[in-house]
Amino acid sequence: MCAILISAASFYATYLQADAAERQVKAMTLPLIQFSSSNWDSEQSQPKIILSLKNAGIGPAIIKRVTYLYDNKEFDSRRELYRACCEPEAKTYFELFTSNKVKPTDEESGIYLTSSLQNVIIPGQESKEFISLKQSFLSKPLWMKLNNERFKLTLRVCYCSLLGECYITEKNGVVEPIEYCPILQPKSKLL
């Protein structure tokens, strides 16, 4: 009887130790994605719209899907977002480049940069800028519009840890574990 009790206690202690080790590994690899926007580049001391995702967690985050939420509507791409928030200003600004009157590298252009967020890994305590626009003579109308409209923008981000655990967040610090990230279905092109 004593041997059975000792074996049961030993088994229970081993179970608790394994459970604690598993929770510690999860905590050490837990990502925490947060969306931020600003209108000032402190490194270059100049006006600049910066939209970024920050991994405030410890472990790397694999971004699987991003949905832009603007003015109570959902958009799957930045192009759709631009159409909803600031189409006249964006159209005018981008037409300068398609007409070859201005090169994207010209300083007076405002140097607009974008970066994909699909299947990107953001290491712990690192940020990923996905929209960046310096204020300049040519970019000022779009810059002003984005500066005003960025307060109406939030992101729903679905991401996974390296252990394959997935999460979705829409508000900074509010994370919901989910089984997997839904796959973005391509929309058919309208004629």
N, C-alpha and C positions, 0 to 999 in steps of 0.2 A: 504494500500500500504506500509506503514511504517513497519507493522508487517511482511509482506512478505519479505521485504528487510533485516530486522533484523534476521529473521529466516534463510534466504539464507546465510547471513554473518556468522551466528552462525554455520550453517552446514559446510561451507567452512573452518572455523577456526578449527572445530572438525576434519575434514578430514585432514588438514595439520598437526595437532597434532598427529593423529593416524599414519600418514605416517612417521613422524619424529621418533615416538616411535618404529615403525617397523624397520626403518633403524638403529636405535641405538641398538636394539636387535640383528640384523644381524651383525653389526660391533663388538658387544661384544662376538659373538660366531664364528667369522670368523677364520678358520684355514688357515695357509699358509705353505705348505710343501716345504722344500728345501733339496736337496741332497748334501752331502759333503763326501770327502775322505781325509784321512791323512795317514802319515806314522810314526807318533810319538805319543806315549801316554804320555802326559804331567803329568798325575797323578803319573805314575810309572817310568817316565823318562827313557823310553826304546823304541827302534824301534818296531812299531806295525802298521800293516795295519788296518785301521778302515774305513769301509763304513757305513754311517748312514743317516737316514732321520731326519730332525729337523722340528718341528712345530714352526715356527717363529711367528705364529699368536697368538691370544688370546684364542680362543675356541678350544676344542678338535677336532682332525681329526680322522675319521674312514677310514683307508686305505682299499680300495676295490680291487684295481688291480695295479700291478706293472709290467711294461715292461722294460727289460734291453735293452738299445741301445748301441751296441758296434760295432765300425768300420762300420757304416752305415747299420747294420743289427739288427733286432729285435729278442729278446729271451724272452720267458715267464717264464723261470726258471733259477736258478743259475747253475744247472747242464749243461744246454745248453750253458750258458755263459762261463763256464769253458772249455767246449769242444772247443769253438771258440777261446778263448784268451790264454789258457795256459794248454792244455791237457797233454802234456808229463810231465810237472812239477807237476800238480795236481794228475795225475794218480800215479806217483812215490810216492808222499807224502801220498796219501790215502791208497796205498797198504801196507804201513808200519803198519797201524792200522788193516786192514783186515787180515794180516798175524799174528797178535798178537805179533809181535816183539816189538811194542811200544804201550803203553796205552795212550789214548787222554789226560789223566791227568798228564802224565809225563812232567816235566818242559822242558826237552830237545826236546820235540815234537813240541814246539811252541804254544801249546794249541790253536787249531783252534776252533772257535765258530761261529755258525750261528744262526739266529733267523728268524722265519717266518714273513712275512709282510702282509699276507692276513688276512683281518678282524681284524686288530690290531688297538687299539685306542692309539693315541699319544696325551697326554695332551698339552695344550698351553705352549710354551716356554720350551718344553722337547725334548729330542732326543731319537732315537731308533737305536742302532747298529744292523746291520743285517749280517755283516761279520767282524770278528776280528781275526787277525793272528799275534802272536808275532814272532819276528825274533829269530831263534835259529839255531843250527847246522843242524838239520833235516829239518827245514822249510825254510831254506835260499833260495834254488832254486825257490820254489813257491813264497816266499815273494818277491824276486827280480822281478820275472815276474809280479806279481800283482802290485807291486810298479810302474813298467813302464807302464803297460796296463791300470791302473785306470784312466789315463788322457784321454783315448779314450772312457770311459764309461759315459753315462748319463742315467737317468731314466725317464720314463714317468709314473707319478703316478696319479691315479684316486682316489679321496677321497671325503668324504662327511662330512658336519657339523652335529651337533646333531639336527639341524632343518630340515635335509633331503636335504639340498642344496648341489649339487655335483660340483666338480671342477676337472680339469685336468691340470697338469703342467709338462712341459718338461725341462724348463729352470728356474733356481732360480729366483723367483720374478715375472715370467710371468704366470698368472693364467687365465684359460678360464672357465667360468661357463658352465656346461653342464646339460642336463636333468637328466641323470643317468649314472652310471658307467657300461660299458659293462661287461658281464660275461665271464670269461675265459672258453673257450670250451676245454674239455679234448681231447688230441690227442690220436688217437689209437696207440697202441704199434706196432712197426714194428718188424717183426721176422727176 
